[in-house]
Amino acid sequence: MYFETTFHDAVEQETSLPGWRQEYRQVSTGGYDGRTAAILLPGVEILRETISVGTEQAFSAPEGSVIFYYYPKRDESELVRGEKALGVSGFALNWTNRIGFMDAGSDLLMLVLRRNAIAQEVRDNKAQLVEAPLVDSAYLADWLLSLLGAASQQSYPYAREDFDDVLADVITDRFELLFQKSVVCETPQIADAEKIYKKIRDRIFDAPDRPHTVRSLSRDLGVSAFDLRASCQSFSQIPLEKMLTLLRLNGARRDLLRARCAPRKVSDIAMDWGFFHWSRFALRYRSLFDETPSETLRGQNSPATRHHCACSAPHHECAQRGEYTGFE
């Protein structure tokens, strides 16, 4: 099965990958424009996701999956900070409860295989990062992209159900051949910064209405202010003070989206997230999301979301909203 879906809000796109647990938060300014395209086969999924703005992504891959990832644009985007040194491709075997940042204009291709579909030596590997040879990765990625391109033009040559298993087997074979040529890498040192960053964001979400400062976070978390700032900067490339505001603005946005179904005042939501100066909140909100809080609440500037709340509808329900193109 092939599907392609477009999004105008991070909250919508976070539900687009089948079997993934994700939360997306916008961390760079501008209107949101995202797209997910996928081919779903028995035990095998080809996924391509593009996002116009920078995002923070908290995610877990489907349980028991192994992932080949590749950046078609070959730019500086990266899913997990610190993996840039591995180039534009690699394998991920334990993507559970992770946090990463994607740059504006990100473009990510993933091949997701369930462990029961792949060889025992791959299933038994406990590594977190595996570096794939770039040339061989490019060949595999170009082929996967050609399959997605054919599917998007509805010239998908394997649309018949009896070919799905054959294609899944061929893809799995190529996946395993590339994995055998790859090199297991040590977990990057940036993992320590990720742990500290997780503590920061968890504290913000546990008490969103508190006026958090770097000093108060340092006392609460038992981490020096220097380490808090350094970890946030190295992991996210965003200063800690700015990140604290970005996280609270995204929290307010989620509540505004939910308020489309359960009406609440914008000012109450702002206060829930520690914004006690209305005009400053509105100004910061509009600067980040390219719309006012009231427009978010009314759904005026988000064609993909204006018809529903902070919807967690899976991709197959998008057909009811006129945003889905695909065929089986």
MOZI-V202219 format. One record per pair of residues at least 6 apart in sequence whose ideal C-beta (glycine too) atoms are under 8 Angstrom apart, sorted by sequence separation. I is the first residue (numbers start at 1). J is the second residue. D is the distance in Angstrom with one decimal. If there is no record, write none. Layout:
i	j	d
I	J	D
I	J	D
This chain:
i	j	d
7	13	4.1
26	32	6.3
39	45	7.2
61	67	5.9
71	77	5.5
78	84	4.9
102	108	7.2
150	156	5.2
157	163	7.8
158	164	6.6
210	216	7.6
217	223	7.7
218	224	6.1
232	238	6.8
233	239	6.2
270	276	7.7
275	281	3.8
286	292	5.2
295	301	5.1
296	302	7.3
299	305	6.2
300	306	6.9
305	311	7.0
318	324	4.0
15	22	7.4
38	45	6.2
39	46	4.4
71	78	7.9
83	90	6.8
115	122	7.8
150	157	6.5
218	225	4.5
221	228	7.3
232	239	7.1
233	240	7.0
236	243	6.1
285	292	6.8
286	293	8.0
289	296	6.9
299	306	3.1
319	326	7.8
14	22	4.3
38	46	6.4
76	84	7.0
115	123	4.6
158	166	7.5
204	212	6.1
217	225	8.0
232	240	4.1
238	246	7.1
270	278	6.6
285	293	5.2
298	306	7.8
299	307	7.2
316	324	7.6
7	16	7.0
14	23	5.7
38	47	4.9
147	156	7.5
158	167	4.7
203	212	7.1
255	264	7.4
275	284	8.0
291	300	7.4
315	324	7.3
14	24	4.1
37	47	7.6
38	48	7.4
69	79	6.5
215	225	6.3
218	228	5.9
229	239	7.3
256	266	7.0
259	269	6.7
282	292	6.0
291	301	4.3
5	16	5.7
13	24	5.9
36	47	7.0
37	48	4.8
214	225	5.0
217	228	6.0
229	240	4.8
232	243	5.6
267	278	6.0
270	281	4.7
282	293	5.9
285	296	7.9
290	301	7.4
291	302	7.4
36	48	7.2
228	240	5.9
281	293	7.3
11	24	7.0
36	49	5.0
256	269	5.9
308	321	7.6
10	24	3.9
35	49	7.2
74	88	5.1
203	217	6.1
214	228	6.0
255	269	4.7
307	321	6.2
10	25	6.2
34	49	7.3
35	50	4.9
214	229	6.7
10	26	5.0
34	50	6.5
34	51	4.6
71	88	4.3
200	217	6.2
203	220	5.9
252	269	5.5
255	272	6.6
304	321	7.4
33	51	7.6
34	52	6.8
70	88	6.2
71	89	7.4
80	98	6.2
203	221	6.4
252	270	6.1
255	273	7.5
17	36	6.8
32	51	7.7
33	52	4.0
70	89	4.4
80	99	8.0
81	100	6.7
304	323	5.7
16	36	4.1
18	38	7.3
32	52	6.5
33	53	7.8
69	89	6.6
80	100	4.3
81	101	6.1
252	272	7.4
13	34	4.4
17	38	7.6
31	52	7.4
32	53	5.8
68	89	7.3
69	90	6.1
79	100	4.5
200	221	7.3
252	273	4.4
10	32	6.0
12	34	7.9
18	40	6.7
30	52	6.7
31	53	7.8
57	79	7.4
68	90	7.7
69	91	7.6
78	100	7.2
199	221	5.1
251	273	5.0
8	31	7.4
9	32	5.5
13	36	6.7
30	53	5.1
68	91	5.6
69	92	6.3
78	101	7.5
79	102	6.6
252	275	6.9
270	293	7.1
8	32	5.5
10	34	7.4
29	53	7.3
48	72	7.7
67	91	6.7
78	102	7.6
199	223	7.1
249	273	7.6
269	293	7.6
7	32	7.0
8	33	6.7
28	53	4.8
66	91	6.6
67	92	4.5
77	102	5.8
78	103	7.7
196	221	7.9
248	273	4.5
7	33	7.7
8	34	7.6
19	45	8.0
27	53	7.7
28	54	3.4
66	92	7.5
67	93	7.7
77	103	4.8
214	240	6.0
248	274	5.7
6	33	7.6
7	34	4.1
18	45	6.8
24	51	7.9
26	53	5.4
27	54	4.7
66	93	5.4
76	103	6.3
144	171	7.7
196	223	6.1
214	241	6.8
248	275	7.0
266	293	4.7
6	34	7.0
7	35	7.1
26	54	7.2
27	55	6.2
67	95	6.3
75	103	7.4
77	105	7.6
200	228	6.6
266	294	5.9
6	35	5.1
7	36	7.5
26	55	5.9
27	56	5.3
77	106	4.3
79	108	6.6
111	140	7.6
252	281	7.6
5	35	7.1
17	47	6.0
25	55	6.4
65	95	7.9
75	105	7.3
77	107	6.9
4	35	7.1
5	36	5.2
24	55	5.1
25	56	4.5
61	92	7.1
77	108	7.1
143	174	7.5
196	227	6.5
200	231	7.9
266	297	6.1
4	36	7.2
5	37	7.9
17	49	7.2
24	56	7.3
25	57	7.9
73	105	7.5
75	107	7.6
93	125	5.9
94	126	7.7
109	141	5.7
196	228	6.7
200	232	6.5
212	244	5.8
253	285	7.5
3	36	7.9
4	37	4.4
16	49	7.4
24	57	5.5
63	96	7.9
93	126	7.4
94	127	8.0
111	144	6.1
252	285	7.0
3	37	7.4
4	38	7.7
23	57	7.3
61	95	4.0
73	107	4.5
93	127	5.8
94	128	4.9
140	174	5.6
197	231	5.7
2	37	7.7
3	38	5.6
22	57	6.3
23	58	4.5
60	95	6.7
61	96	6.9
71	106	7.9
72	107	5.2
93	128	6.2
109	144	6.4
140	175	7.5
196	231	3.9
197	232	5.8
249	284	6.2
2	38	7.0
13	49	7.6
22	58	6.8
23	59	7.6
59	95	6.9
60	96	4.8
71	107	6.2
92	128	7.2
109	145	6.6
196	232	7.7
249	285	5.8
253	289	6.5
2	39	5.2
3	40	7.7
22	59	4.4
60	97	5.7
71	108	6.2
72	109	5.6
92	129	7.0
93	130	6.9
193	230	7.6
256	293	5.9
260	297	6.6
1	39	7.3
2	40	7.7
13	51	7.0
21	59	6.6
22	60	7.7
60	98	7.0
70	108	7.8
71	109	7.3
91	129	7.6
92	130	7.8
140	178	5.7
193	231	4.1
197	235	4.8
259	297	5.7
260	298	7.9
1	40	4.7
20	59	6.2
21	60	4.4
58	97	7.9
59	98	5.8
69	108	6.5
70	109	4.6
90	129	6.4
91	130	3.8
192	231	7.5
193	232	7.8
196	235	7.9
197	236	6.7
245	284	6.6
249	288	5.6
257	296	6.7
260	299	6.2
20	60	6.8
58	98	7.4
59	99	7.7
69	109	7.0
70	110	7.7
90	130	6.0
200	240	7.4
204	244	6.5
208	248	6.4
249	289	7.7
256	296	4.5
10	51	7.9
20	61	6.2
58	99	5.0
59	100	7.1
69	110	5.1
90	131	5.4
91	132	6.1
137	178	6.7
193	234	4.9
194	235	5.6
252	293	7.2
256	297	5.0
19	61	7.9
20	62	6.3
57	99	7.0
68	110	6.9
69	111	7.9
90	132	5.4
136	178	5.4
193	235	4.1
205	247	7.5
246	288	7.1
14	57	7.8
19	62	3.5
56	99	6.9
57	100	5.2
67	110	5.5
68	111	4.2
86	129	6.7
89	132	4.9
200	243	7.6
204	247	5.0
208	251	5.5
253	296	6.2
18	62	7.8
56	100	7.8
57	101	7.2
67	111	6.9
87	131	7.3
190	234	6.5
200	244	7.9
204	248	6.7
10	55	6.0
56	101	5.7
57	102	6.3
67	112	5.3
68	113	8.0
86	131	4.9
89	134	6.4
133	178	7.5
136	181	6.0
190	235	6.2
19	65	7.6
55	101	7.1
66	112	7.8
67	113	7.6
83	129	6.7
88	134	7.2
132	178	5.7
201	247	6.0
205	251	7.0
54	101	6.9
55	102	5.0
65	112	5.3
66	113	5.2
87	134	5.5
90	137	8.0
132	179	7.7
204	251	7.8
261	308	7.8
262	309	7.8
54	102	6.6
65	113	6.4
89	137	3.7
133	181	5.4
257	305	6.8
260	308	7.2
261	309	3.9
54	103	5.6
65	114	5.6
66	115	6.4
88	137	7.6
89	138	7.6
130	179	7.0
132	181	7.3
133	182	6.9
260	309	4.7
54	104	4.7
62	112	6.7
64	114	5.8
65	115	6.7
132	182	4.6
259	309	7.8
260	310	7.8
51	102	6.1
53	104	5.2
55	106	7.5
61	112	7.0
64	115	4.3
117	168	7.2
131	182	6.0
258	309	5.4
52	104	6.5
54	106	7.9
62	114	7.1
64	116	7.2
66	118	6.2
89	141	6.9
130	182	4.7
131	183	4.9
257	309	6.0
258	310	4.4
51	104	7.8
52	105	6.4
130	183	6.9
131	184	8.0
257	310	3.7
51	105	7.9
118	172	6.1
122	176	6.3
130	184	5.5
131	185	5.2
257	311	8.0
50	105	7.9
51	106	5.2
117	172	5.7
129	184	7.5
130	185	6.6
50	106	6.6
66	122	6.0
129	185	4.3
254	310	5.6
49	106	7.8
50	107	4.9
66	123	7.7
118	175	6.9
119	176	5.3
122	179	5.7
127	184	4.4
129	186	7.6
49	107	7.9
50	108	7.6
118	176	6.2
127	185	7.4
129	187	6.6
48	107	7.5
49	108	5.1
113	172	6.3
125	184	7.5
128	187	5.5
129	188	7.4
48	108	7.0
111	171	7.0
48	109	5.0
49	110	7.7
47	109	7.3
48	110	7.6
113	175	6.0
209	271	6.8
212	274	7.2
46	109	7.8
47	110	4.6
209	272	5.6
211	274	5.8
46	110	7.7
47	111	7.7
68	132	7.1
111	175	6.2
208	272	6.3
209	273	6.6
210	274	6.4
45	110	7.8
46	111	5.8
47	112	6.4
208	273	4.9
209	274	5.1
45	111	7.4
208	274	6.2
44	111	7.3
45	112	4.3
70	137	5.9
44	112	7.3
45	113	8.0
70	138	7.8
44	113	5.7
68	137	7.7
72	141	6.7
43	113	6.5
44	114	7.8
70	140	7.7
43	114	4.6
70	141	4.1
68	140	7.1
43	116	6.7
44	117	6.4
72	145	6.3
27	101	7.1
30	104	7.4
43	117	3.3
42	117	7.6
28	104	5.0
91	179	6.2
91	182	6.1
90	182	7.7
19	112	7.9
90	185	8.0
99	194	6.0
98	194	7.7
48	145	7.4
46	144	5.2
99	197	6.5
86	185	6.6
99	198	6.1
48	148	5.8
46	147	6.3
46	148	6.1
99	201	7.5
85	188	7.3
83	188	6.7
82	188	3.7
68	175	6.1
82	189	7.1
39	147	6.1
82	190	2.9
39	148	6.4
66	175	8.0
81	190	5.2
82	191	7.1
68	178	7.0
80	190	7.8
37	148	5.4
68	179	8.0
82	193	7.9
39	151	5.7
81	193	7.4
82	194	8.0
66	179	8.0
81	194	7.2
37	151	7.6
80	194	7.6
37	152	6.4
39	156	7.7
42	164	6.0
41	164	5.1
42	165	5.8
44	167	7.9
41	165	7.8
44	168	4.4
43	168	5.9
46	171	7.6
41	167	5.9
42	168	5.0
41	168	4.2
44	171	5.3
44	172	6.4
43	172	7.5
41	171	7.3
101	235	7.5
101	236	5.3
101	237	7.0
2	148	8.0
4	152	6.1
2	151	4.0
2	152	7.5
81	234	7.3
82	235	7.9
2	156	6.0
81	235	5.0
81	236	7.1
81	237	7.6
159	327	6.8
159	328	7.6
156	327	7.5
152	325	8.0
154	327	6.1
56	236	7.1
56	246	7.8
56	247	8.0
56	250	8.0
27	236	7.4
27	238	6.4
27	243	7.6
27	246	5.1
26	246	7.9
25	246	7.2
25	247	6.8
26	250	6.4
25	250	4.0
26	253	7.9
10	250	7.7
11	253	7.5
11	254	6.1
11	257	5.8
9	257	7.3
32	289	7.4
29	287	5.8
31	289	7.8
32	290	7.9
29	288	5.5
31	290	4.2
30	290	5.7
31	291	7.7
29	290	7.1
26	288	6.4
26	289	6.6
31	301	7.7
32	302	7.9
38	315	7.7
36	315	7.0
12	304	6.0
9	302	5.4
12	305	5.7
8	302	4.6
11	305	7.5
8	303	5.9
9	304	6.4
8	304	4.0
9	305	4.7
15	311	7.7
18	314	7.1
7	304	5.4
8	305	6.2
15	312	5.2
18	315	6.8
6	304	6.5
15	313	6.6
16	314	8.0
11	310	5.4
12	311	6.5
15	314	5.9
16	315	5.1
11	311	7.7
15	315	7.3
5	315	5.4
3	315	5.7
3	316	7.1
5	318	5.0
3	318	7.9
7	323	7.8
6	323	5.8
5	323	5.7
5	324	5.7
4	324	7.5
5	325	8.0
3	324	6.3
4	325	5.0
3	325	7.5
4	326	6.0
3	326	3.8
2	326	5.0
1	326	6.9
2	327	6.2
1	327	7.8
2	328	7.7
1	328	4.6
